[in-house]
Amino acid sequence: MSSTLPALPQRGRESETRRVYEALDCACTGGNALMYVVGPRGMGKTRMLQEAAETARRRGFRLLRGEVPAATPGDSVPTLVVVDEPFRPGSGLGREGPGPRPSSHTVWMTASPAGTPPRRADGIDASPFLCTTRLVLGPLSRGAARELASDLLDARLDGPLLRLLEQVGGHPGLLIEFVRGLQEEGSVRTVSGVAELVTSRVSEQAGFYVRDTLAVSSGLCRQLLCLMAVLDDGCGPKTLARLLGTSTAALIPVLEEAYATGLLHDQGGAPAFVSLLVRCLVAETVPQVLRTALRRERAALGGPTAPPPPLDEWAGPELDERQRLLLRLVAEGLTNQEMAGRLQLSPHTVNYHLRKLFRTFGVGSRIDLLNAAVRAGVPVAPDLWDPEPR
């Protein structure tokens, strides 16, 4: 899959972009700066470097990529040195030699994965630099994610498409692949400047992105992510350690690696998937027979946090066919009015049954309802969580 990103403005990164501009201003006046762009996979580190390079070029900077600028007496041409990989101790920029030199009129920028050690541990003497900055990139806000999708489609987004994007969350890399997939597979069309959702089937490209991310992770990290996806992303560390056959302390580096994938983030001090879609796509990589076995193994451990077993063994409240259909329509992102038209019911009746589902699962929102149904093993949207072979 190509790693080339579209030339789009950095939606939701206004504060970070402003600090880049400040560093460029510093170089223009004879100063220097060292900037780290840090974040999990897919959060836009490369795009931030690309935008900085383009801005510097427009301002008359000399651009160098991974090269140590020669010290020329009296040279006042501002220079931007871009390195799209972390600095390594004792190796300079991928070869023997010194690391970044605090020359005047120069800005150094490098992209580093989340969790890298402090600057001095990277072998860089940071003190001579007038400005040293660490830009940490995380998920986009809801508004920024909507704007990015609108830019990609070059259109405003209709209601069903906006609701579907809520399931993607603010992961920039996944959002880009998701929207591209919708375009290429004909799942979205533009009418009078408005992008309309044709079908809510999740694009193959979104699945490819998640599988590629898992493929470059360690075996233990993949196991952790798959366990959390299949069982419950609020699963306690003690239970996870027992299922993984390791100690709770040994989970620390594994969890750090899982955060670095960009698929997990910190939610109130606990790890959670960045979106419902990510969780479901990770779970989809586990064969159904193993999902059932894992749920049984988890249930056998007991404890108050054990999730319900799969549907064929579920002792929870029974759902009739209408309630199951309503869950699928919620997953499609339909409004109450649209559900009423699809089911040939009144909106009042649809609202009554939805409220009944909320009470059944003990939730207060549609997203929480879908999460609870997935945890209970209810087939909410077969084309998303348990797709049949095509």
C-alpha positions as CSV (number, residue, x, y, z in Angstrom):
1,M,0.0,0.0,0.0
2,S,1.3,3.4,-0.9
3,S,2.4,5.6,2.0
4,T,2.0,8.8,-0.1
5,L,-0.5,11.2,1.6
6,P,-2.7,13.7,-0.1
7,A,-1.6,17.3,0.0
8,L,-4.1,18.5,2.6
9,P,-3.9,21.1,5.3
10,Q,-3.2,19.8,8.7
11,R,-6.7,19.7,10.1
12,G,-6.8,19.8,13.8
13,R,-3.0,20.5,14.1
14,E,-3.2,24.3,14.2
15,S,-1.3,24.6,17.4
16,E,1.5,22.2,16.3
17,T,1.7,24.0,12.9
18,R,2.0,27.4,14.6
19,R,5.1,26.1,16.5
20,V,6.7,24.9,13.3
21,Y,6.2,28.4,11.9
22,E,7.8,29.9,15.0
23,A,10.9,27.7,14.5
24,L,11.2,28.8,10.9
25,D,10.9,32.4,12.0
26,C,13.7,31.8,14.5
27,A,16.0,30.5,11.7
28,C,15.1,33.5,9.5
29,T,16.5,35.8,12.3
30,G,19.8,33.8,12.7
31,G,18.7,31.4,15.3
32,N,18.3,27.6,15.2
33,A,15.8,25.0,16.3
34,L,15.5,21.2,16.9
35,M,12.0,19.8,16.5
36,Y,10.7,16.2,17.1
37,V,7.4,15.2,15.6
38,V,6.3,12.3,17.8
39,G,3.2,10.1,17.6
40,P,1.8,6.7,17.0
41,R,1.6,5.1,13.5
42,G,-0.8,6.9,11.2
43,M,-1.1,10.1,13.2
44,G,0.4,12.3,10.5
45,K,4.0,12.7,11.3
46,T,5.2,12.4,7.7
47,R,2.6,14.9,6.6
48,M,3.7,17.4,9.2
49,L,7.2,17.2,7.9
50,Q,5.9,17.5,4.3
51,E,3.9,20.6,5.2
52,A,6.9,22.2,7.0
53,A,9.1,21.5,4.0
54,E,6.6,23.1,1.6
55,T,6.2,26.1,3.8
56,A,9.9,26.6,4.1
57,R,10.4,26.3,0.4
58,R,7.8,29.0,-0.2
59,R,9.7,31.2,2.2
60,G,13.0,30.8,0.4
61,F,14.6,28.2,2.7
62,R,17.3,25.8,1.5
63,L,15.9,22.3,1.9
64,L,18.1,19.3,2.9
65,R,16.8,15.8,3.5
66,G,19.0,13.9,5.9
67,E,22.1,15.8,5.1
68,V,24.4,17.5,7.6
69,P,24.6,21.2,6.4
70,A,28.2,22.3,5.7
71,A,29.3,25.2,8.0
72,T,29.9,28.1,5.7
73,P,31.1,31.3,7.4
74,G,28.8,34.2,6.8
75,D,26.1,31.9,5.3
76,S,22.8,33.5,6.2
77,V,20.5,31.4,4.0
78,P,17.9,29.8,6.3
79,T,18.0,26.0,6.0
80,L,15.5,23.3,6.9
81,V,16.9,19.8,7.4
82,V,14.2,17.1,7.3
83,V,14.8,13.5,8.6
84,D,11.8,11.2,8.4
85,E,13.3,8.7,10.9
86,P,14.6,9.0,14.5
87,F,18.1,10.1,15.2
88,R,20.2,7.1,16.4
89,P,22.8,7.3,19.1
90,G,26.4,7.6,17.7
91,S,25.3,7.1,14.1
92,G,24.5,10.6,13.0
93,L,22.0,10.4,10.1
94,G,22.2,6.8,9.1
95,R,26.0,6.8,8.7
96,E,29.0,7.4,10.8
97,G,29.4,11.0,11.8
98,P,28.0,13.7,14.1
99,G,24.4,14.3,14.9
100,P,22.5,17.5,14.3
101,R,24.8,20.6,14.4
102,P,23.4,23.7,16.0
103,S,24.3,26.0,13.1
104,S,22.7,29.4,12.8
105,H,19.8,29.9,10.4
106,T,19.0,26.2,10.6
107,V,15.9,24.1,11.7
108,W,16.2,20.4,12.2
109,M,13.0,18.3,12.0
110,T,12.7,14.6,12.6
111,A,9.8,12.1,13.0
112,S,10.0,9.7,15.9
113,P,7.6,6.9,17.0
114,A,5.7,7.4,20.2
115,G,7.6,6.3,23.3
116,T,11.1,7.3,22.2
117,P,13.6,8.2,24.9
118,P,14.4,11.8,25.9
119,R,16.4,13.9,23.5
120,R,19.8,13.5,25.3
121,A,19.4,9.7,25.1
122,D,19.2,10.1,21.4
123,G,22.8,11.2,21.3
124,I,21.9,14.9,20.6
125,D,23.4,17.7,22.6
126,A,20.3,19.8,22.7
127,S,21.6,22.7,24.8
128,P,23.1,24.8,22.0
129,F,19.8,25.0,20.2
130,L,17.8,28.1,20.9
131,C,14.5,26.2,20.5
132,T,13.9,22.5,21.2
133,T,10.4,21.3,20.7
134,R,8.6,18.0,20.9
135,L,5.3,18.0,18.9
136,V,3.2,15.1,20.1
137,L,0.4,14.1,17.6
138,G,-2.7,12.2,18.8
139,P,-6.1,11.4,17.3
140,L,-8.0,14.2,15.6
141,S,-11.0,15.9,17.2
142,R,-14.4,15.0,15.9
143,G,-14.7,18.3,14.0
144,A,-11.2,18.0,12.5
145,A,-11.9,14.4,11.4
146,R,-15.1,15.6,9.6
147,E,-13.2,18.4,7.9
148,L,-10.5,16.0,6.7
149,A,-13.1,13.6,5.3
150,S,-14.8,16.6,3.6
151,D,-11.5,17.7,2.1
152,L,-10.8,14.2,0.8
153,L,-14.2,14.0,-0.9
154,D,-14.2,17.6,-1.9
155,A,-17.8,17.9,-0.7
156,R,-20.0,18.4,2.3
157,L,-21.0,15.2,4.1
158,D,-24.6,14.0,4.5
159,G,-26.0,12.7,7.8
160,P,-25.6,9.0,7.3
161,L,-22.0,9.4,6.1
162,L,-21.2,11.6,9.1
163,R,-22.7,9.0,11.5
164,L,-20.7,6.3,9.8
165,L,-17.5,8.3,10.2
166,E,-18.2,8.5,14.0
167,Q,-17.4,4.8,14.1
168,V,-14.0,5.5,12.5
169,G,-12.9,8.0,15.2
170,G,-10.1,10.5,14.9
171,H,-7.3,8.2,13.6
172,P,-6.0,10.1,10.5
173,G,-4.4,7.2,8.7
174,L,-7.4,4.9,9.1
175,L,-9.8,7.7,8.2
176,I,-7.9,8.4,4.9
177,E,-7.9,4.7,4.0
178,F,-11.6,4.4,4.9
179,V,-12.7,7.3,2.8
180,R,-10.5,6.3,-0.2
181,G,-12.1,2.8,0.0
182,L,-15.6,4.2,0.0
183,Q,-14.7,6.2,-3.1
184,E,-13.0,3.4,-5.0
185,E,-15.7,0.8,-4.1
186,G,-18.6,3.1,-5.1
187,S,-20.0,3.4,-1.6
188,V,-20.3,7.1,-1.7
189,R,-21.5,9.5,-4.4
190,T,-21.5,13.3,-4.7
191,V,-24.7,15.1,-5.7
192,S,-24.8,18.9,-5.8
193,G,-21.7,19.2,-3.7
194,V,-22.9,16.8,-1.0
195,A,-21.2,13.4,-0.5
196,E,-24.0,10.8,0.1
197,L,-23.5,7.3,1.5
198,V,-24.7,4.6,-0.9
199,T,-23.9,1.6,1.4
200,S,-22.5,1.4,4.9
201,R,-20.3,-1.6,4.0
202,V,-16.8,-1.0,5.4
203,S,-14.1,-0.6,2.7
204,E,-11.5,-3.3,2.2
205,Q,-8.8,-0.6,2.5
206,A,-9.7,0.1,6.1
207,G,-9.3,-3.6,6.8
208,F,-6.0,-3.7,5.0
209,Y,-4.7,-0.8,7.0
210,V,-5.4,-2.5,10.3
211,R,-4.0,-5.9,9.1
212,D,-0.8,-4.1,7.9
213,T,-0.5,-2.5,11.3
214,L,-0.8,-5.8,13.1
215,A,1.7,-7.4,10.7
216,V,4.5,-5.1,11.7
217,S,3.8,-5.5,15.5
218,S,5.4,-8.1,17.7
219,G,3.6,-11.4,18.3
220,L,2.8,-10.5,21.9
221,C,1.4,-7.1,20.9
222,R,-0.8,-8.7,18.3
223,Q,-2.1,-11.2,20.9
224,L,-2.9,-8.3,23.3
225,L,-4.8,-6.3,20.7
226,C,-6.7,-9.3,19.5
227,L,-7.7,-10.4,23.0
228,M,-8.9,-6.9,23.8
229,A,-10.9,-6.7,20.6
230,V,-12.5,-10.1,20.9
231,L,-13.2,-10.0,24.6
232,D,-13.6,-6.5,26.1
233,D,-11.3,-3.4,25.6
234,G,-11.9,-2.7,29.3
235,C,-10.4,-6.1,30.2
236,G,-8.3,-5.9,33.4
237,P,-4.5,-6.3,33.3
238,K,-4.5,-9.4,35.6
239,T,-6.9,-11.2,33.3
240,L,-5.0,-10.2,30.2
241,A,-1.7,-11.4,31.7
242,R,-3.2,-14.8,32.6
243,L,-4.6,-15.2,29.1
244,L,-1.3,-14.2,27.6
245,G,0.7,-16.5,29.9
246,T,2.8,-13.7,31.3
247,S,3.1,-11.4,34.3
248,T,1.3,-8.1,34.8
249,A,4.6,-6.3,34.9
250,A,5.6,-7.9,31.5
251,L,2.6,-6.2,29.9
252,I,4.1,-2.7,30.3
253,P,6.3,-2.8,27.2
254,V,3.7,-4.7,25.3
255,L,1.1,-2.0,26.1
256,E,3.5,0.7,25.1
257,E,4.0,-1.0,21.7
258,A,0.2,-1.3,21.4
259,Y,-0.2,2.4,22.0
260,A,2.5,3.1,19.3
261,T,0.4,1.3,16.7
262,G,-2.2,4.1,17.0
263,L,-5.0,1.5,17.4
264,L,-5.1,2.1,21.2
265,H,-5.2,5.3,23.2
266,D,-5.5,6.2,26.8
267,Q,-9.1,6.7,27.9
268,G,-9.5,7.8,31.5
269,G,-6.3,6.1,32.5
270,A,-7.1,2.8,30.8
271,P,-6.3,1.5,27.3
272,A,-9.1,1.5,24.8
273,F,-9.4,1.2,21.0
274,V,-9.5,4.6,19.3
275,S,-12.8,3.7,17.7
276,L,-15.5,1.1,17.4
277,L,-14.4,0.4,13.8
278,V,-10.8,-0.3,14.9
279,R,-11.9,-2.8,17.5
280,C,-14.2,-4.6,15.1
281,L,-11.5,-4.8,12.4
282,V,-8.9,-6.2,14.8
283,A,-11.5,-8.8,16.0
284,E,-12.2,-9.7,12.4
285,T,-8.6,-10.9,12.0
286,V,-9.2,-13.7,14.6
287,P,-11.0,-16.8,13.2
288,Q,-14.5,-17.3,14.5
289,V,-13.6,-20.6,16.1
290,L,-10.9,-18.9,18.1
291,R,-13.2,-16.1,19.1
292,T,-15.6,-18.6,20.6
293,A,-12.8,-20.4,22.4
294,L,-11.3,-17.2,23.8
295,R,-14.7,-16.1,25.2
296,R,-15.1,-19.4,26.9
297,E,-11.6,-19.3,28.3
298,R,-12.3,-15.8,29.6
299,A,-15.6,-16.8,31.1
300,A,-13.9,-19.8,32.8
301,L,-11.6,-17.3,34.7
302,G,-14.7,-15.9,36.4
303,G,-14.8,-12.6,38.2
304,P,-17.3,-9.7,37.9
305,T,-15.6,-8.4,34.7
306,A,-16.0,-11.5,32.6
307,P,-17.9,-10.6,29.4
308,P,-21.0,-12.6,28.3
309,P,-20.3,-15.7,26.2
310,P,-21.2,-15.8,22.5
311,L,-24.8,-15.6,21.4
312,D,-25.4,-19.4,21.2
313,E,-24.6,-19.6,24.9
314,W,-25.7,-16.2,26.1
315,A,-27.8,-16.2,29.2
316,G,-28.7,-12.5,28.9
317,P,-31.9,-11.0,27.7
318,E,-33.3,-12.5,24.5
319,L,-33.8,-10.2,21.5
320,D,-36.5,-10.7,19.0
321,E,-36.0,-10.4,15.3
322,R,-37.2,-6.8,15.2
323,Q,-34.7,-5.7,17.9
324,R,-31.9,-7.5,16.0
325,L,-32.9,-5.6,12.8
326,L,-33.0,-2.3,14.7
327,L,-29.4,-2.9,15.9
328,R,-28.3,-3.5,12.3
329,L,-30.0,-0.2,11.2
330,V,-28.3,1.6,14.1
331,A,-25.0,0.3,12.8
332,E,-25.8,1.7,9.4
333,G,-26.2,5.1,10.9
334,L,-29.9,5.6,10.0
335,T,-32.1,8.2,11.8
336,N,-35.3,7.2,13.6
337,Q,-37.2,8.6,10.6
338,E,-35.2,6.6,8.1
339,M,-35.6,3.4,10.2
340,A,-39.4,4.0,10.3
341,G,-39.4,4.2,6.5
342,R,-37.4,1.1,6.2
343,L,-39.5,-0.9,8.6
344,Q,-42.8,0.7,7.7
345,L,-43.4,1.7,11.3
346,S,-44.1,5.1,12.9
347,P,-41.1,7.0,14.3
348,H,-42.7,6.8,17.7
349,T,-42.7,3.0,17.6
350,V,-39.0,3.0,16.5
351,N,-38.1,5.3,19.3
352,Y,-40.0,3.0,21.8
353,H,-38.0,0.0,20.7
354,L,-34.7,1.8,20.7
355,R,-35.3,3.0,24.3
356,K,-36.2,-0.6,25.2
357,L,-32.8,-1.7,23.8
358,F,-31.0,1.0,25.7
359,R,-32.6,-0.3,28.9
360,T,-31.8,-3.9,28.0
361,F,-28.1,-3.2,27.6
362,G,-27.9,-0.6,30.3
363,V,-26.6,2.2,27.9
364,G,-27.5,5.7,27.0
365,S,-26.2,6.2,23.5
366,R,-26.1,4.5,20.1
367,I,-22.4,4.0,20.1
368,D,-22.5,2.4,23.6
369,L,-25.4,0.2,22.4
370,L,-23.3,-1.1,19.5
371,N,-20.3,-1.7,21.8
372,A,-22.5,-3.6,24.3
373,A,-24.1,-5.7,21.6
374,V,-20.7,-6.6,20.1
375,R,-19.4,-7.6,23.6
376,A,-22.4,-9.8,24.0
377,G,-21.8,-11.5,20.7
378,V,-24.9,-10.2,19.1
379,P,-24.4,-10.0,15.2
380,V,-25.0,-6.3,14.9
381,A,-23.6,-5.7,11.4
382,P,-22.5,-8.9,9.6
383,D,-20.8,-7.0,6.8
384,L,-18.6,-5.2,9.4
385,W,-17.8,-7.6,12.2
386,D,-18.5,-11.1,10.9
387,P,-18.6,-10.8,7.1
388,E,-19.5,-13.8,5.1
389,P,-17.2,-14.8,2.3
390,R,-17.6,-12.8,-0.8
